[in-house]
Amino acid sequence: MAPTLTTSVAQKQNLNLSLKLWLPMLQSSLQDLEKHLKNVSYENPFLEIKKPKEFYNNFMPQGTSGEFIESMAFYSESLNDVLTDQICPPNFPTPNSQKVAFEILCDINEEGYFDGNIEEIANTCGVYKEYVESIRQRFSMLEPSGVGALDLAESFLFQLDACDRKIDDELYNFIKKIIKDIAHLDKYAGHHRFEDAKDIIKYFNNPPAIDYINTNIQVIPDFFVEIGEDINIKINNAYYPDIEVKDPFSSKNESIKEKLKEARDLVNLLNLRKSTLYKIVLLIVEKQISFFVGGELKPFSMQELAQELGFAESTISRAVANKYIECNLGIFPLKHFFTNAVNNKDLSSSQIKSYIKNLVEYEDREEPLTDQDLLDSIQEKFSLKMVRRTITKYRKMLDIPSSKERKKLYKVENL
């Protein structure tokens, strides 16, 4: 029994990897992974991050292409990097507050808004949801100002409190009133402080992380999927950096030993990222095999995937973020493969949307189909009961204008 126990303890120690290192690495896109690791290596003398040999074989033909030079561009800090550096005292003075803050960070989208679930984070961290919310509110003290907010109004309130311009109490309260009713800005135009308020608000960032949004993102697939007699899933190793751990001497200095352990942990974490994503992609492909051979997506949720793999749903959510696969149908984000069941049937919302798209594509342009027409066709086709507002929601998600707007567009096309 002793060897088994020793092995178990060792495994637990290996899995007890730094949360600060693991979460950003898991959530990073493949194109940002090397940048993230290099940023970590700048503070660790034992770490050296290199491009893999496969990268040079694939992307360095004779001569040096512009694409290669671009891929070797200097590192610029991402939103995740900037916020990670700020999750420390005094804003987050305790290990517990930092743990919760890192969980919140994983649910901050590219625009800087928080789109996670407070209750799930509370369960993951073993704290009350009120405590998680209080930690989220502390993001109002971080840069860029406004990040961590739930919506535009709260982001502006965060930015108002962080504003370094001179604002008297009257103006502060008036701006706050406007922000809370920002959709009806015009009704405050007659106020004697309206111009002053406008001068303040126009300098707020919308969205809060606008300076960090890359409008020309190169999508690099994490996996290549081929469906033949077998399912063939290949990891895109050409973009996975090599980590070298240098151990030139042995020291009893605790701070040096800690850095050396961090370097070794990083190697384990990179392998853990690969194996975790491989398991996720394999199960996605198995569950959605009909899609890969030309059919529709089946109902499949992140919760189901989490249960099958024994992960927390929050882990799956951040693991699939910013990840892509390439197959014979094109390049798709992993989030594309999760779709809800409709009316508890073996029918996904993706199938309904696809049917709506086909109906509109072949509709009579003189009399375009109304949402009620679409609803009637869907209920007849799939033998289910739905409400019209659901069809309207699906149509808007597909960026399909209303029947009246389509009729006008069709007339313009015929001019």
N, C-alpha and C positions, 0 to 999 in steps of 0.2 A: 504493500500500500504506500510505503514511503516515496518510491520513485514517482508514482502517480500524483501524489500530493505536491511533490517538488515541481513537477511539470506544470501542474495546475497553477501554482503560485507564480511560476515564471511567465506563464501565458497571461495571467492577470497583470503582471508588471509590464509586459510588452504592450498590452492593450490600454494601459493607463497612460496614454499619450496626451501631450499638451493640447488642451482645448483651443488655445490661442493659435496653435499651428494647424490643427486639423480642420476646423470649420472653414476658414478662408480657403484652404487647399481643396476641400471637397466641393465648395461652391464655385470656385474659379472656373471660367471657361478655359478651354484648351489653349487658346491664343494668349490668355493672361497668366497661365500657370507659370511659365518661365519667369515672367516679370515679378510675380509674387515671390517665387523662390529666391530670385536674385536679391530682392529687397530684404529678405530674411538673412541672406548670406552676408550682406554688408555689415551686419553686426555680429557675425560669427566667424572667427578666424579659421575654424576647422572645416568650413563649408566652401566648396567650389562647384558652381553650377555651369554646366557646359551643354551646348547643343549636341544631340546624339549624332553618331556617324551617319545614320540613316537620313538625317535631315540634309547633310551635305551631299549625299549620294543622289537624293531626290531633287534638290533645289539649287545645285551648283553645276549647271551644264558648262560647256566651254565658254569661258568669259564669265563675267559677273553681271547677272541680270539686275534690272531695276527692282524687281520683286524681291530678290535676295537682299539687296541693300536696304530696302524698306523693312524687311523682316529683322534686320540687325539694328534697327533704330534704337536710340538711347531710351532707357526706361523712364517713363513718366508715371507719377503716382496715380493710382486709381482711387475712386471714392472709398473702396473697401480698405485700402492701405491707410488713407488719411484718417478714417474713423478708428481703425484698429489702434493706431498710435495714440489716440486720445482716450482709449478705454483703460484708464489708470487713475490713481489719486491725482487731484482731490475730488474730481467728479464721481469717480467710482472707487471709493477708498478700501472696500473689503473684497476678498476673493469671491464671496457670494454675489456681490453687486456686479463684479466684473464678469462672472459666469453668465448671469442673466443678460448683461449688456451684449456679450458675444452672441447669445442666442437671438436677441433682438436684431443685431447687426445682420445676421443671416437672412432676415426677412425684410431688409430694406432694399427696395428695387432700384433700378438704374437711375430713376428720376429723383431718388432720395426719400421716397415715401415708405412708411411702414405698412406692409400688406400681409402681415402674419396674424397669428391667432394668440391672443394674450393667455387664454386658458391653457392652450397646448404647451406654451412656454413654461407656464407655472407648473404644470404636471411634470414636464421634462426636468425642471430644476428643483422640484420638491419644495416650492414656495407658494404663498398665496398670490392670486391674480392681482390683488391690489398692490402687492410689492412689485410685480412685474411692470404694472402701469406706472408706478412711481419712478422706476428705473428708466422707462421709455421717456418720461417727461424730462429726465436729466439730459437727454439728447438735445434739448433746446439750448444747452450751453456749449454744444460742440460746433465745430466748423466743418463744412460750410453751414452757415446759419439756416435753420429751417428743416434740416434733415430729421428723420424719425417721426415726422408728423403724419397724421392719418389722412389729411386732405389739404387742399389749397388754403382754406381759411386758417386751420391750425398752424400751417407752415408760416403764414404771414404773421400770426400772433407770436410764434417763436422768434421770427426775424424782428418783429417790433420790440420785443423784450431785449434782444441782443444789439439793437441799433445803437451806434455810438454818437449819433447826432443829438443836439440839444432839443429835447421835447418836453414842454411843460405839461403839467397834469391835465389841463383842459384839452390840449391837442392829443395827448396820449389816449385819453378816454374817448375822444371823438374818432380817432383812427381805429381804435378797438371796436367801436360801434359799427363803423363802415365795414371792417373786415368780416364781422359776424353776419353782415347783410350784403356781402360783396356783389351778389347777383343783381341788387337794386341800387347800384352806385349812384345813378342819376338823381335819385330822390334827395340826395344830400347836397346837390350842387348849389343850393341857395344859402348854405351855411357859411358864416363869415370866416371859418377856418378851412374851408374845402380845398382851396389852392395849396395851403400849407400841408394838408393831409396828403394830397395828390403827389406833392414833391417828395414826400417820404416814401409812400407806397410804390412809386414808380422805380425805386432802386431795389425793391425786393426781388429775389430770384424766383422765377416761376418756369419750371419746377425748381425746387431748392438745390438740386445737384446739377443744374444746367451746364455748369462749367466742366463737368466730368463726363458728360454724355458724348460718346463717340458716334457721330452721325454717319460715319463711313466704315462700319464694322465689317471686317472680313470674317465670314463664317467658315470655321474649320471643323469638319466632322470629327468626333471622338472615336467613332467606330464605322467600319464598312460592313454592310450586311448583304450577303448574297444568298438567294434562296434557289436551290436546285433540288437534287434528290436529298440533300442534307441542308441544314441551316449552317451557314459559314459566317461567323462573326470575327472580324479582325480589328484589333485595336490600332489606332493611328500612332504608332510608336515614333514616327518621324517628328512629331511635335512634343514628345515627352522628353524633357531635359534629363541629362545624366547628372547624378549627384555624387560627388567625390568627397569622402570624409578623410581629412588629413589628421593623422595622429602622430606628429613628429616627436613627441615626448610624453612621458607619463608624469602627472603632477598631482600633488596632494591639495593644491589650491582648490577650494570648493567652487569658486566662481568659474574657474577654467573647466573643472569636471562637469559643471552644469552645462556649459556651452558645448562640450564634447558629447554629452548625452543628448542635447537638443539636436545636434548634427546627425547622430545615429537614429534618433526618433524620426527625423525628417525622411530618411530612407525608408523606414517602415511605413510611414504615412503615405508616401508616394505609391508603394506597392499595395497598400490598403485601398487607396483611391482607385487604382486600376482594377483590383479584384471586386470591389463593391460595385463599380459602374458596369463591369462585365456581367455580374449576376443580374443587375437591373435590366440591362439591355437584352440579355438572353430571355428573361421571363417576359419582357414586353413583346419580343418577336414571337415567342411561343403563343402568347395570348392573342396577339393581333396578326397571326399568320395570314388570315384572309385578306387583310389590307395589302400585305406585301406581294400577294399574287393577283392583285387587281380588284379586290372587293372593298367592302366598307369596314370601318372600325367597329369593334364590338364594345359593349359597355365594360369599362375597366377603370377602377379608381386607384388613387395612390394608397388609399387605406388597404385595399386588397393586396396590392404589391407589398406593402409593409408587413402585412400579416404573413404572407407566403415566405418572405425572406427573414422574418424575425427582427425587423428594424422598427424604430419609431417612425410614425408618418412624417414628423418634422424632418427626420434625417433624409427620407426619400425626397421630400419637397426641395431641400437644398441640394441634394445630389443631382437631381434632374435639371436644376436651373442652369441655363446657359450651355447645355450639352446638346449635341446634334449627332445624327447618324445619316450616312449616305447609303442609298440603295438604288436599284434601277429606276425607281420612280422619282428620284431627286434627293434633296437634303431636307431633313425634317428635325425640328426640335423635339426632344424627348417628351415635353409636355403635350405635344400634338396627339400622343397615343393614349391619353387619358380622357375618357368621355363618359358622361353620366348615362344611366339607364333611364328610359322614358316610361313612366307609368308602370314601373316594376316589371316591364317586359324585357325579353332578350333583344332589345332594340335600343340603339344608342342615339344620343342627340346628334351625333355626327351624321348618322344615316338620314335623320329628318332634315338637317341642313342641306345635305347633298341633294335630297329630293326637291327641296324648295328651289335650290339653285337651278336644277334641271327644268322645273316647271316654268320659272321666269325666263330662262334662256329660249324656250320654244313657245312663249305665250303670244297671243294675238296683240300686235303692237297698236292696233286701233283701240282695243279694249283690254288693257293690262289687267292681270289678276289682282284682285284686292286681297287683303289679309284673310278675309272671310272665305274667299274662293280657295286660297291656299289651305286654310284649315279644313274645309270640306273635302278637298282632294286627299289630304293626309289622313283624315279620319276614315275615309273610304278605303284607301290603299292599305293602311296598316291595321285597320279594325281596332282603333283605340279612341279614347275620349281625351281631347285637349281643349284648352281655352285659347281664345284669339290672341290675348296679350303675350302668350308664350311664342306664338308664331311671329308676332311683331318683333319680339326680342331676338329671335333667331335671324330674322330678315335683317335687322340692324347690325347684328354681329357679322353678317356676310357682306356688309356695306352695300346692301341693295336698297335703293330709294323706294318710297311709297309708290303705289300705283299711279297716283296723280302726278308725282314728280317724274316717274318713268315715261308717262304719256307725253309730257312736255319735252323730255330729252329725245324721245323717238321722233317728234316733230322737227326738232332742231337738226337731227341727223339727216332728215329727208330734204332739208332746204338746199 
